[in-house]
Amino acid sequence: MKGVRYSVSWQPLYCSMESWVRPLARVLLALLGLILWGAAAALVFGGAFVILTYKNYKSFFWDCFLLVPGWLAIASAFLLLPTGALAICISTRNSRYQQGTFMYLLVVLLCLEASSAVLAHVYSDRMSSELNRTMGHLFHQYNGTYSHHPGSRAVDVIQRQLQCCGVHNYTDWAEAAASQPVHTGNIRAPESCCKETYSDCTGDMRQSEQLFQGGCLRKLGYRLQFVMGYVFWCCVVVGCLEMLAAISNGILMKHRPGIIQGYQCFC
């Protein structure tokens, strides 16, 4: 008899909770469905930024696996579109098939985003030392502004696009001149170091105000850290949103209120 009295005393509380928990879960799931669509756009932007960074400066990256976090982010973004649509549909009407598919997609997305976040964090740390080595080698092997060597073209491209000069700063070219044939008495930097506002710039280091002052290593390193950090935090935030969506869907997947201990619960 004591057990029966205990269950009866808790029944009104259960009904009261059901009256607001399920509607709240529906509203939250619909809202999360819309947010997941926006998150898909953010992940596409981050993934595309990673891929474009690699393609624009691939001569300085020996490890092609740098592309993996970008492609994983884009794959996650495409899966977020049907996932968000299912979240909105489930919030309007319960369908066991839709709810099961939704949970399955969330598991796949969490795996993809966790992999992308881990790889982005790992490569962000690894690339710092690799960039220092590869960039120093290519700048040392530079053959002149009009050379058709791929490494020389890559040096000119990065100096123009990032508005930098040398590995650490423009004085690196003075040190490199010791191992290069010197045809004039003046030490010159490549013309790609010249600022666009000086049309008559020839790279003469005595006119340093006409040259970019910053080094390419720091600027490319900052860009790489920014894009990898963006992908990392996007994956973390989207993963947290997906956990909330899974919890909301789990609440709706519970059996509807029915007869409990012989009593009907009207919620």
C-alpha positions in Angstrom: 0.0 0.0 0.0 2.8 2.4 0.7 4.2 1.8 -2.8 0.8 2.6 -4.3 0.5 5.9 -2.3 4.0 6.9 -3.4 3.2 6.5 -7.1 -0.1 8.4 -6.8 1.6 11.3 -5.0 4.1 11.6 -7.8 1.6 11.4 -10.6 0.4 15.1 -10.6 4.1 16.2 -10.6 4.8 14.0 -13.6 1.8 15.3 -15.5 2.8 18.9 -14.7 6.3 18.3 -16.1 4.9 16.7 -19.2 2.7 19.7 -19.8 5.6 22.1 -20.4 8.6 19.9 -21.2 7.3 18.5 -24.4 6.1 21.8 -25.9 9.4 23.4 -24.9 11.3 20.6 -26.6 9.3 21.1 -29.8 10.0 24.9 -29.8 13.7 24.3 -29.1 14.0 21.7 -31.8 12.4 24.0 -34.4 14.7 26.8 -33.4 17.7 24.5 -33.6 16.7 23.3 -37.0 16.9 26.9 -38.3 20.2 27.5 -36.5 21.7 24.3 -38.0 21.0 25.7 -41.5 23.0 28.8 -40.5 25.7 26.7 -39.1 25.9 24.8 -42.4 26.8 28.1 -44.1 29.4 28.9 -41.5 31.0 25.4 -42.0 31.0 25.8 -45.8 32.8 29.1 -45.4 35.4 27.7 -43.1 36.0 24.6 -45.2 36.3 26.6 -48.4 38.7 29.0 -46.7 41.0 26.0 -45.6 41.0 24.6 -49.2 41.7 28.0 -50.8 44.5 28.7 -48.4 46.1 25.4 -49.3 45.7 25.8 -53.0 47.0 29.4 -53.0 50.1 28.6 -51.0 50.5 24.8 -51.6 54.2 25.3 -52.4 54.8 26.0 -48.7 52.8 23.0 -47.4 54.3 19.6 -48.0 51.5 17.8 -46.2 48.4 17.6 -48.4 46.4 16.2 -45.5 45.9 19.9 -44.5 42.9 19.7 -46.8 41.2 17.0 -44.7 39.7 19.4 -42.0 38.3 21.5 -44.8 36.6 18.7 -46.7 35.2 17.2 -43.4 33.7 20.6 -42.6 32.1 20.9 -46.0 30.7 17.3 -45.7 29.3 18.2 -42.3 27.7 21.3 -43.8 25.8 19.4 -46.5 24.6 16.9 -43.9 23.3 19.7 -41.8 20.8 20.7 -44.4 18.6 17.6 -44.2 19.3 17.4 -40.5 17.9 20.9 -40.0 14.9 20.1 -42.2 14.1 17.0 -40.1 14.4 19.0 -36.9 11.7 21.4 -38.1 9.5 18.5 -39.4 9.8 16.6 -36.1 8.8 19.7 -34.1 5.5 19.9 -36.0 4.5 16.2 -35.9 6.0 13.1 -34.3 7.3 10.4 -36.7 9.3 7.5 -35.4 11.1 7.1 -38.7 12.0 10.7 -38.9 13.2 10.8 -35.3 15.3 7.7 -35.8 16.9 9.1 -39.0 17.5 12.4 -37.2 19.4 10.7 -34.4 21.4 8.7 -36.9 22.4 11.9 -38.8 23.4 13.6 -35.5 25.7 10.7 -34.7 27.4 10.9 -38.1 27.7 14.7 -37.8 29.3 14.5 -34.4 31.9 12.0 -35.7 32.7 14.3 -38.7 32.9 17.4 -36.7 35.0 15.9 -33.9 37.4 14.6 -36.5 37.6 18.0 -38.2 38.1 19.8 -35.0 40.9 17.5 -33.8 42.7 17.7 -37.1 42.4 21.5 -37.3 43.9 21.8 -33.9 46.7 19.4 -34.6 47.6 20.9 -38.0 47.5 24.4 -36.6 50.4 23.5 -34.3 52.3 21.3 -36.7 52.4 23.8 -39.6 54.3 26.4 -37.7 57.5 24.5 -37.8 56.9 23.2 -41.3 56.3 26.7 -42.7 59.5 27.9 -41.3 61.4 25.1 -43.0 59.7 25.2 -46.4 59.5 28.9 -46.7 63.2 29.3 -45.8 64.1 26.8 -48.5 62.0 28.4 -51.2 63.2 31.9 -50.4 66.8 30.7 -50.4 66.3 29.1 -53.8 64.7 32.2 -55.3 65.9 32.8 -58.9 64.5 36.2 -59.7 61.3 38.0 -60.3 61.0 36.8 -63.9 62.0 33.2 -63.3 59.6 30.5 -64.4 60.6 28.2 -61.6 57.5 27.2 -59.6 59.2 28.0 -56.3 60.1 31.5 -57.4 56.6 32.1 -58.7 55.2 31.0 -55.4 57.5 33.5 -53.6 56.4 36.3 -55.8 52.7 35.4 -55.4 52.8 35.2 -51.6 54.7 38.5 -51.3 52.2 40.3 -53.5 49.0 38.8 -52.0 50.1 39.0 -48.3 52.0 42.3 -48.8 55.1 40.9 -47.2 58.8 40.8 -48.0 61.2 38.0 -47.0 60.7 35.3 -44.5 61.0 37.4 -41.4 61.3 40.9 -42.9 62.8 42.6 -46.0 66.4 42.4 -44.7 66.3 38.6 -45.4 67.1 39.4 -49.0 70.3 41.2 -48.0 71.4 38.0 -46.3 70.4 35.9 -49.3 72.3 38.1 -51.7 75.6 36.7 -50.3 74.8 33.4 -52.0 73.4 34.9 -55.2 75.3 36.4 -58.2 75.5 40.1 -57.8 75.3 42.1 -61.0 75.1 45.6 -59.6 76.5 47.3 -56.6 73.1 47.7 -55.0 71.4 44.9 -53.0 67.9 44.5 -54.3 64.8 42.7 -53.1 62.4 41.1 -55.6 60.0 43.6 -57.3 57.1 41.7 -55.7 58.2 43.3 -52.4 57.4 46.8 -53.8 54.3 48.6 -52.6 51.8 49.3 -55.3 51.9 53.0 -54.6 55.5 53.2 -55.9 55.4 52.5 -59.6 59.1 53.2 -60.0 60.2 50.8 -57.3 63.0 48.5 -58.3 63.5 46.7 -55.0 66.5 48.8 -53.9 66.9 48.3 -50.2 68.3 51.7 -49.7 64.7 52.9 -50.4 63.1 50.7 -47.8 60.0 52.9 -47.5 59.0 51.5 -50.9 59.1 47.9 -49.7 56.8 45.8 -47.5 58.2 45.7 -44.1 56.6 42.5 -42.6 57.7 39.0 -43.1 55.7 36.4 -45.0 56.2 33.7 -42.3 54.3 35.5 -39.7 51.5 36.6 -42.0 50.9 33.2 -43.5 51.1 31.6 -40.1 48.5 34.0 -38.7 46.2 33.3 -41.7 46.6 29.5 -41.2 46.0 29.8 -37.4 42.9 31.9 -38.0 41.3 29.6 -40.5 42.1 26.5 -38.5 40.8 28.1 -35.3 37.7 29.2 -37.1 37.0 25.6 -38.3 37.8 24.2 -34.8 35.4 26.5 -32.9 32.7 26.1 -35.6 32.8 22.4 -35.1 32.7 22.7 -31.3 29.8 25.1 -31.3 27.8 23.1 -33.8 28.5 19.9 -31.9 27.0 21.5 -28.7 23.9 22.6 -30.7 23.5 19.0 -32.0 23.7 17.7 -28.5 20.8 20.0 -27.5 18.9 18.8 -30.6 19.5 15.2 -29.6 18.2 15.8 -26.1 15.1 17.6 -27.4 14.4 14.8 -29.9 14.9 12.3 -27.1 12.2 14.0 -25.0 9.8 13.8 -27.9 10.7 10.2 -28.6 9.5 9.2 -25.1 6.1 7.4 -25.0 3.2 9.7 -24.8 1.6 10.1 -21.3 -0.7 7.2 -20.6 -2.0 5.1 -17.8 0.5 5.1 -14.9 -0.2 2.8 -12.0 -3.9 2.5 -13.1 -4.5 6.3 -13.4 -4.9 8.3 -16.6 -2.6 11.3 -17.0 -4.1 14.1 -19.0 -1.4 16.6 -19.9 
